[in-house]
Amino acid sequence: MRSFQGVASLQGKNFMNIDELTDVELRDLLSLSAQLKKAYSSPSPPVLPRPCEGKSVSMIFQKRSTRTRVSTETGMALLGGHALFLGPQDVQLGVNESMRDTANVLSRFNSLLLARVFAHTDVQLLAKHSSVPVINALSDLYHPLQALADLLTLEEHFGKGSLQGKVLTWVGDGNNVLHDLAMGAARLGMHVRVACPVGYEPNGEIMHRVEWHAQRSGGSYVMERDPMTAAAGAHVIVTDTWVSMGQEEEYERRMRDFEGFQVTRRMMEQGAKGSNAGRPACVFLHCLPRHPEEVTDEVFYDPARSLVFPEAENRMWTVMAVMLSLVGGEGKRV
């Protein structure tokens, strides 16, 4: 039976954002994700452990998601545990029952709670009153699971431990996905550039922390207004939706404000030149779902540069690593 390294690095803690991790914990999670992917993807795997046997996770979703739900349910099943989906029709946080009572009850049934919410204060309240670890699967401020998947994807492309000094350019809305990705990239020594329209800047307090981590690790953080300038010499260009869930009434205004921020072949050609061990030196990421105004088909479906589908797959391996690290490696029978 196979064992994995770094399993207990987060045991008993919560997983709320990348900033709350130590450097060792961040690297351990990336390493464990890679180990899990290698083990469970083998065409003829050995007898694999079921470290989450007897354990369960309740997934509380205020906001719908394909990748988060499927990756968590499938990942927990591979680990030997069970995942329960609770949508808005099943539980309304703080509506029919107080957040405190919901957290208290659900944590008596489960080994983990995972919440995908609108307000970050909701997942904070869950964590405050839960007796088991809580995973932030997305809030208005953070998306740490996506950041882990993105960083794992980049390490797979450029090589483990090779992100130091690489340039990551974000083009588009300064949102929750950017906050955690920039935090993780800065902690790994990357140079983070953000290009967004006026009025769509990322959270200043969070980006101050990004800048602090970058200075400490040998990276950097700069804000640009011109996406082409930000893309110059970049090793990875990342974008996301311009209209997040709950912002539908702002659609027309956002389409006007984000004119010129579509990722195109011309923008990608501004990136780093040459190749990395035969692979393109500049690649593209998008957390999905994607809309054509954000990136052209030519870039999105480019088999050499676009890593969006390996990135999506890595959502499963990284959430598996987080769940396993939070509950430890001992299968509990109930």
C-alpha positions as CSV (number, residue, x, y, z in Angstrom):
1,M,0.0,0.0,0.0
2,R,1.3,3.4,-1.0
3,S,1.8,6.3,1.4
4,F,2.1,10.0,0.6
5,Q,4.4,12.7,1.9
6,G,3.2,15.9,3.5
7,V,-0.2,14.5,4.3
8,A,-0.7,16.0,7.8
9,S,0.7,19.5,7.1
10,L,-2.7,21.1,7.6
11,Q,-4.4,18.7,10.0
12,G,-6.9,20.4,12.2
13,K,-6.7,23.8,10.4
14,N,-9.0,25.6,8.0
15,F,-8.2,26.3,4.3
16,M,-9.4,29.9,3.7
17,N,-6.9,31.5,1.4
18,I,-3.3,31.2,0.2
19,D,-2.0,34.0,2.5
20,E,-2.8,32.0,5.6
21,L,-0.6,29.1,4.5
22,T,3.1,28.9,5.5
23,D,5.6,28.6,2.7
24,V,6.1,25.0,3.6
25,E,2.4,24.3,3.6
26,L,2.0,25.8,0.2
27,R,4.8,23.7,-1.3
28,D,3.6,20.6,0.6
29,L,0.2,20.9,-1.0
30,L,1.6,21.3,-4.5
31,S,3.9,18.3,-3.9
32,L,1.0,16.2,-2.5
33,S,-1.2,17.1,-5.4
34,A,1.5,15.9,-7.8
35,Q,1.9,12.7,-5.9
36,L,-1.8,12.0,-5.9
37,K,-2.1,12.7,-9.6
38,K,0.8,10.3,-10.4
39,A,-0.6,7.6,-8.2
40,Y,-4.2,7.6,-9.2
41,S,-3.6,8.3,-12.9
42,S,-1.3,5.3,-13.3
43,P,-2.7,2.9,-16.0
44,S,-1.8,0.0,-13.8
45,P,-1.8,1.5,-10.3
46,P,-0.6,-0.5,-7.3
47,V,-3.0,-1.1,-4.4
48,L,-3.9,2.5,-3.5
49,P,-4.7,3.7,0.0
50,R,-8.1,4.8,1.0
51,P,-7.0,7.4,3.6
52,C,-10.4,9.1,3.8
53,E,-12.4,5.9,4.4
54,G,-15.2,6.6,6.8
55,K,-14.8,10.3,6.3
56,S,-17.3,12.7,4.7
57,V,-17.4,16.3,3.4
58,S,-20.5,18.4,3.2
59,M,-20.3,20.8,0.2
60,I,-22.4,23.9,0.8
61,F,-23.0,25.8,-2.5
62,Q,-24.6,29.2,-2.6
63,K,-23.1,29.5,-6.1
64,R,-23.3,26.8,-8.8
65,S,-20.1,25.3,-10.2
66,T,-19.3,22.4,-12.5
67,R,-15.6,22.0,-11.7
68,T,-15.8,22.5,-7.9
69,R,-18.6,20.0,-7.4
70,V,-17.4,17.3,-9.7
71,S,-13.7,17.5,-8.6
72,T,-14.6,17.4,-4.9
73,E,-17.1,14.5,-5.2
74,T,-14.8,12.5,-7.5
75,G,-11.7,13.3,-5.5
76,M,-13.3,12.3,-2.1
77,A,-14.5,9.0,-3.7
78,L,-11.0,8.2,-4.9
79,L,-9.7,8.8,-1.4
80,G,-12.3,6.4,0.0
81,G,-14.6,9.0,1.5
82,H,-18.1,10.4,0.7
83,A,-19.2,13.8,-0.4
84,L,-22.6,15.3,0.1
85,F,-23.9,18.2,-2.0
86,L,-26.0,20.9,-0.3
87,G,-27.3,23.5,-2.8
88,P,-29.3,26.6,-2.1
89,Q,-32.5,24.5,-2.0
90,D,-31.0,22.3,0.7
91,V,-29.4,24.9,3.1
92,Q,-29.6,28.7,3.1
93,L,-26.8,30.0,5.3
94,G,-28.1,32.3,8.0
95,V,-31.7,32.3,6.6
96,N,-33.8,29.5,8.2
97,E,-31.1,28.7,10.7
98,S,-28.2,30.7,12.1
99,M,-24.8,30.2,10.7
100,R,-23.6,29.2,14.1
101,D,-26.2,26.5,14.4
102,T,-25.7,25.2,10.8
103,A,-21.9,24.9,11.4
104,N,-22.4,23.2,14.7
105,V,-24.8,20.6,13.3
106,L,-23.0,19.8,10.1
107,S,-19.7,19.5,11.8
108,R,-21.2,16.7,14.0
109,F,-22.0,14.7,10.9
110,N,-18.9,15.3,8.8
111,S,-15.1,15.3,8.8
112,L,-14.9,18.4,6.6
113,L,-17.1,21.3,5.4
114,L,-16.6,22.9,2.0
115,A,-18.4,26.1,1.2
116,R,-18.8,28.1,-2.0
117,V,-20.3,31.4,-1.0
118,F,-20.9,35.0,-2.1
119,A,-19.6,36.8,1.0
120,H,-16.3,35.8,2.5
121,T,-17.8,36.6,5.9
122,D,-20.1,33.6,5.5
123,V,-17.2,31.1,5.2
124,Q,-15.5,32.8,8.1
125,L,-18.5,32.3,10.3
126,L,-18.7,28.7,9.3
127,A,-15.1,28.2,10.2
128,K,-15.6,30.1,13.5
129,H,-18.4,27.8,14.7
130,S,-17.4,24.5,13.1
131,S,-15.6,21.8,15.1
132,V,-14.1,20.3,11.9
133,P,-11.9,22.0,9.2
134,V,-13.6,24.3,6.7
135,I,-12.5,24.7,3.1
136,N,-13.2,27.9,1.2
137,A,-14.2,26.7,-2.3
138,L,-14.8,30.4,-3.4
139,S,-15.9,33.6,-1.9
140,D,-16.1,37.2,-3.1
141,L,-12.5,37.7,-1.9
142,Y,-10.7,34.5,-2.5
143,H,-10.5,31.3,-4.6
144,P,-7.6,29.3,-3.1
145,L,-8.4,26.0,-4.7
146,Q,-8.2,27.5,-8.1
147,A,-4.8,29.1,-7.3
148,L,-3.4,25.7,-6.2
149,A,-4.6,24.2,-9.5
150,D,-3.0,27.0,-11.5
151,L,0.3,26.8,-9.7
152,L,0.4,23.0,-10.1
153,T,-0.3,23.4,-13.8
154,L,2.5,25.9,-14.2
155,E,5.0,23.6,-12.3
156,E,4.0,20.7,-14.6
157,H,4.8,22.9,-17.6
158,F,7.9,24.7,-16.5
159,G,9.2,22.1,-14.0
160,K,8.9,21.7,-10.3
161,G,10.5,24.5,-8.4
162,S,11.1,26.5,-11.6
163,L,8.6,29.3,-11.2
164,Q,11.1,31.6,-9.4
165,G,11.7,34.6,-11.7
166,K,8.9,33.7,-14.2
167,V,6.5,36.5,-15.1
168,L,2.8,36.0,-14.6
169,T,0.5,38.6,-16.2
170,W,-3.2,38.9,-15.3
171,V,-5.4,40.6,-17.8
172,G,-8.9,41.6,-16.8
173,D,-11.0,42.0,-13.7
174,G,-9.1,42.3,-10.4
175,N,-11.2,39.6,-8.7
176,N,-11.1,36.8,-6.2
177,V,-9.2,34.4,-8.5
178,L,-6.5,37.0,-9.0
179,H,-6.1,37.6,-5.3
180,D,-5.1,34.0,-4.4
181,L,-3.2,33.3,-7.6
182,A,-1.1,36.5,-7.2
183,M,-0.5,35.5,-3.6
184,G,0.7,32.1,-4.5
185,A,2.8,33.2,-7.4
186,A,4.4,36.0,-5.4
187,R,5.3,33.5,-2.6
188,L,7.0,31.3,-5.2
189,G,9.1,34.1,-6.4
190,M,7.2,35.1,-9.6
191,H,6.9,38.6,-11.0
192,V,3.2,39.4,-10.9
193,R,1.8,42.0,-13.3
194,V,-1.9,43.0,-13.3
195,A,-3.6,44.9,-16.1
196,C,-7.2,46.0,-15.5
197,P,-9.4,48.9,-16.4
198,V,-9.8,51.9,-14.0
199,G,-12.4,50.9,-11.4
200,Y,-11.7,47.2,-11.6
201,E,-8.6,47.0,-9.5
202,P,-7.9,44.2,-7.1
203,N,-8.4,44.6,-3.3
204,G,-5.6,47.0,-2.1
205,E,-5.1,45.4,1.2
206,I,-4.8,41.9,-0.3
207,M,-2.4,43.2,-3.0
208,H,-0.3,44.9,-0.3
209,R,0.2,41.4,1.1
210,V,1.1,40.1,-2.4
211,E,3.7,42.8,-2.7
212,W,5.1,41.9,0.8
213,H,5.4,38.2,-0.2
214,A,7.0,39.2,-3.5
215,Q,9.7,41.3,-1.9
216,R,10.4,38.5,0.6
217,S,10.7,35.8,-2.1
218,G,12.6,37.8,-4.8
219,G,9.5,38.4,-7.0
220,S,7.7,41.6,-7.7
221,Y,4.2,43.1,-8.1
222,V,3.2,45.9,-10.5
223,M,-0.1,47.3,-11.7
224,E,-0.4,48.3,-15.4
225,R,-3.2,49.9,-17.4
226,D,-2.1,48.7,-20.8
227,P,-2.5,44.9,-21.2
228,M,0.0,44.8,-24.1
229,T,2.6,46.4,-21.8
230,A,1.8,43.9,-19.1
231,A,2.1,41.0,-21.5
232,A,5.6,41.9,-22.7
233,G,8.0,39.1,-21.8
234,A,5.3,37.2,-19.8
235,H,5.7,33.4,-19.3
236,V,2.0,33.0,-18.5
237,I,-1.0,35.2,-19.3
238,V,-4.2,34.6,-17.3
239,T,-7.7,36.0,-17.6
240,D,-11.1,35.2,-16.2
241,T,-14.7,36.2,-16.6
242,W,-15.5,39.8,-16.9
243,V,-18.9,39.4,-15.3
244,S,-18.9,37.2,-12.2
245,M,-22.0,35.6,-10.8
246,G,-24.2,38.2,-9.2
247,Q,-23.0,41.0,-11.6
248,E,-25.3,40.2,-14.5
249,E,-26.9,43.6,-14.3
250,E,-23.5,45.2,-15.0
251,Y,-23.0,43.2,-18.2
252,E,-23.3,46.1,-20.8
253,R,-21.1,48.5,-18.8
254,R,-18.5,45.8,-18.2
255,M,-18.4,45.0,-21.9
256,R,-17.6,48.6,-22.7
257,D,-15.1,49.0,-19.8
258,F,-13.1,45.9,-20.7
259,E,-12.8,46.7,-24.4
260,G,-9.2,46.0,-25.4
261,F,-8.6,43.5,-22.7
262,Q,-9.4,40.4,-24.7
263,V,-6.4,37.9,-24.8
264,T,-5.5,37.5,-28.5
265,R,-2.7,35.9,-30.5
266,R,-1.1,39.3,-30.8
267,M,-1.1,39.6,-27.0
268,M,0.4,36.1,-26.5
269,E,3.1,37.0,-29.0
270,Q,4.2,39.8,-26.7
271,G,5.1,37.2,-24.1
272,A,8.4,35.4,-23.5
273,K,10.1,34.1,-26.7
274,G,11.7,30.8,-27.4
275,S,10.8,27.5,-25.7
276,N,11.2,25.7,-22.4
277,A,12.4,22.1,-23.0
278,G,10.6,22.2,-26.3
279,R,7.5,23.7,-24.8
280,P,6.2,27.3,-25.5
281,A,7.8,29.9,-23.2
282,C,4.5,31.8,-22.9
283,V,1.3,29.9,-22.0
284,F,-2.3,30.7,-21.3
285,L,-4.6,30.0,-18.3
286,H,-8.3,30.5,-17.7
287,C,-10.2,29.0,-14.8
288,L,-13.4,28.5,-16.8
289,P,-16.2,28.9,-17.8
290,R,-14.9,31.0,-20.6
291,H,-16.7,33.5,-22.8
292,P,-15.4,34.5,-26.3
293,E,-15.1,38.2,-25.4
294,E,-12.4,37.3,-22.8
295,V,-10.1,35.3,-25.1
296,T,-10.1,34.4,-28.8
297,D,-10.7,30.8,-30.0
298,E,-7.2,30.9,-31.6
299,V,-5.6,31.3,-28.1
300,F,-8.1,29.3,-26.1
301,Y,-7.8,26.1,-28.2
302,D,-4.1,26.4,-29.1
303,P,-2.8,22.9,-28.2
304,A,0.7,24.2,-27.5
305,R,0.0,27.4,-25.5
306,S,-3.3,26.8,-23.8
307,L,-3.2,24.8,-20.5
308,V,-6.9,25.4,-19.6
309,F,-7.9,21.8,-19.7
310,P,-5.0,20.3,-17.7
311,E,-5.6,23.3,-15.4
312,A,-9.3,22.2,-15.0
313,E,-8.2,18.6,-14.3
314,N,-5.8,19.7,-11.7
315,R,-8.7,21.1,-9.7
316,M,-9.4,17.5,-8.6
317,W,-5.8,16.6,-7.6
318,T,-5.4,19.8,-5.6
319,V,-8.7,19.6,-3.7
320,M,-7.8,16.0,-2.9
321,A,-4.5,17.2,-1.5
322,V,-6.3,19.8,0.6
323,M,-8.9,17.4,2.0
324,L,-6.3,14.8,2.8
325,S,-4.0,17.3,4.5
326,L,-6.8,18.7,6.6
327,V,-8.1,15.4,7.9
328,G,-4.8,13.5,8.0
329,G,-4.1,10.1,6.6
330,E,-5.8,7.8,9.0
331,G,-9.0,6.2,7.6
332,K,-11.8,6.5,10.2
333,R,-14.5,3.8,10.3
334,V,-18.0,4.8,11.4
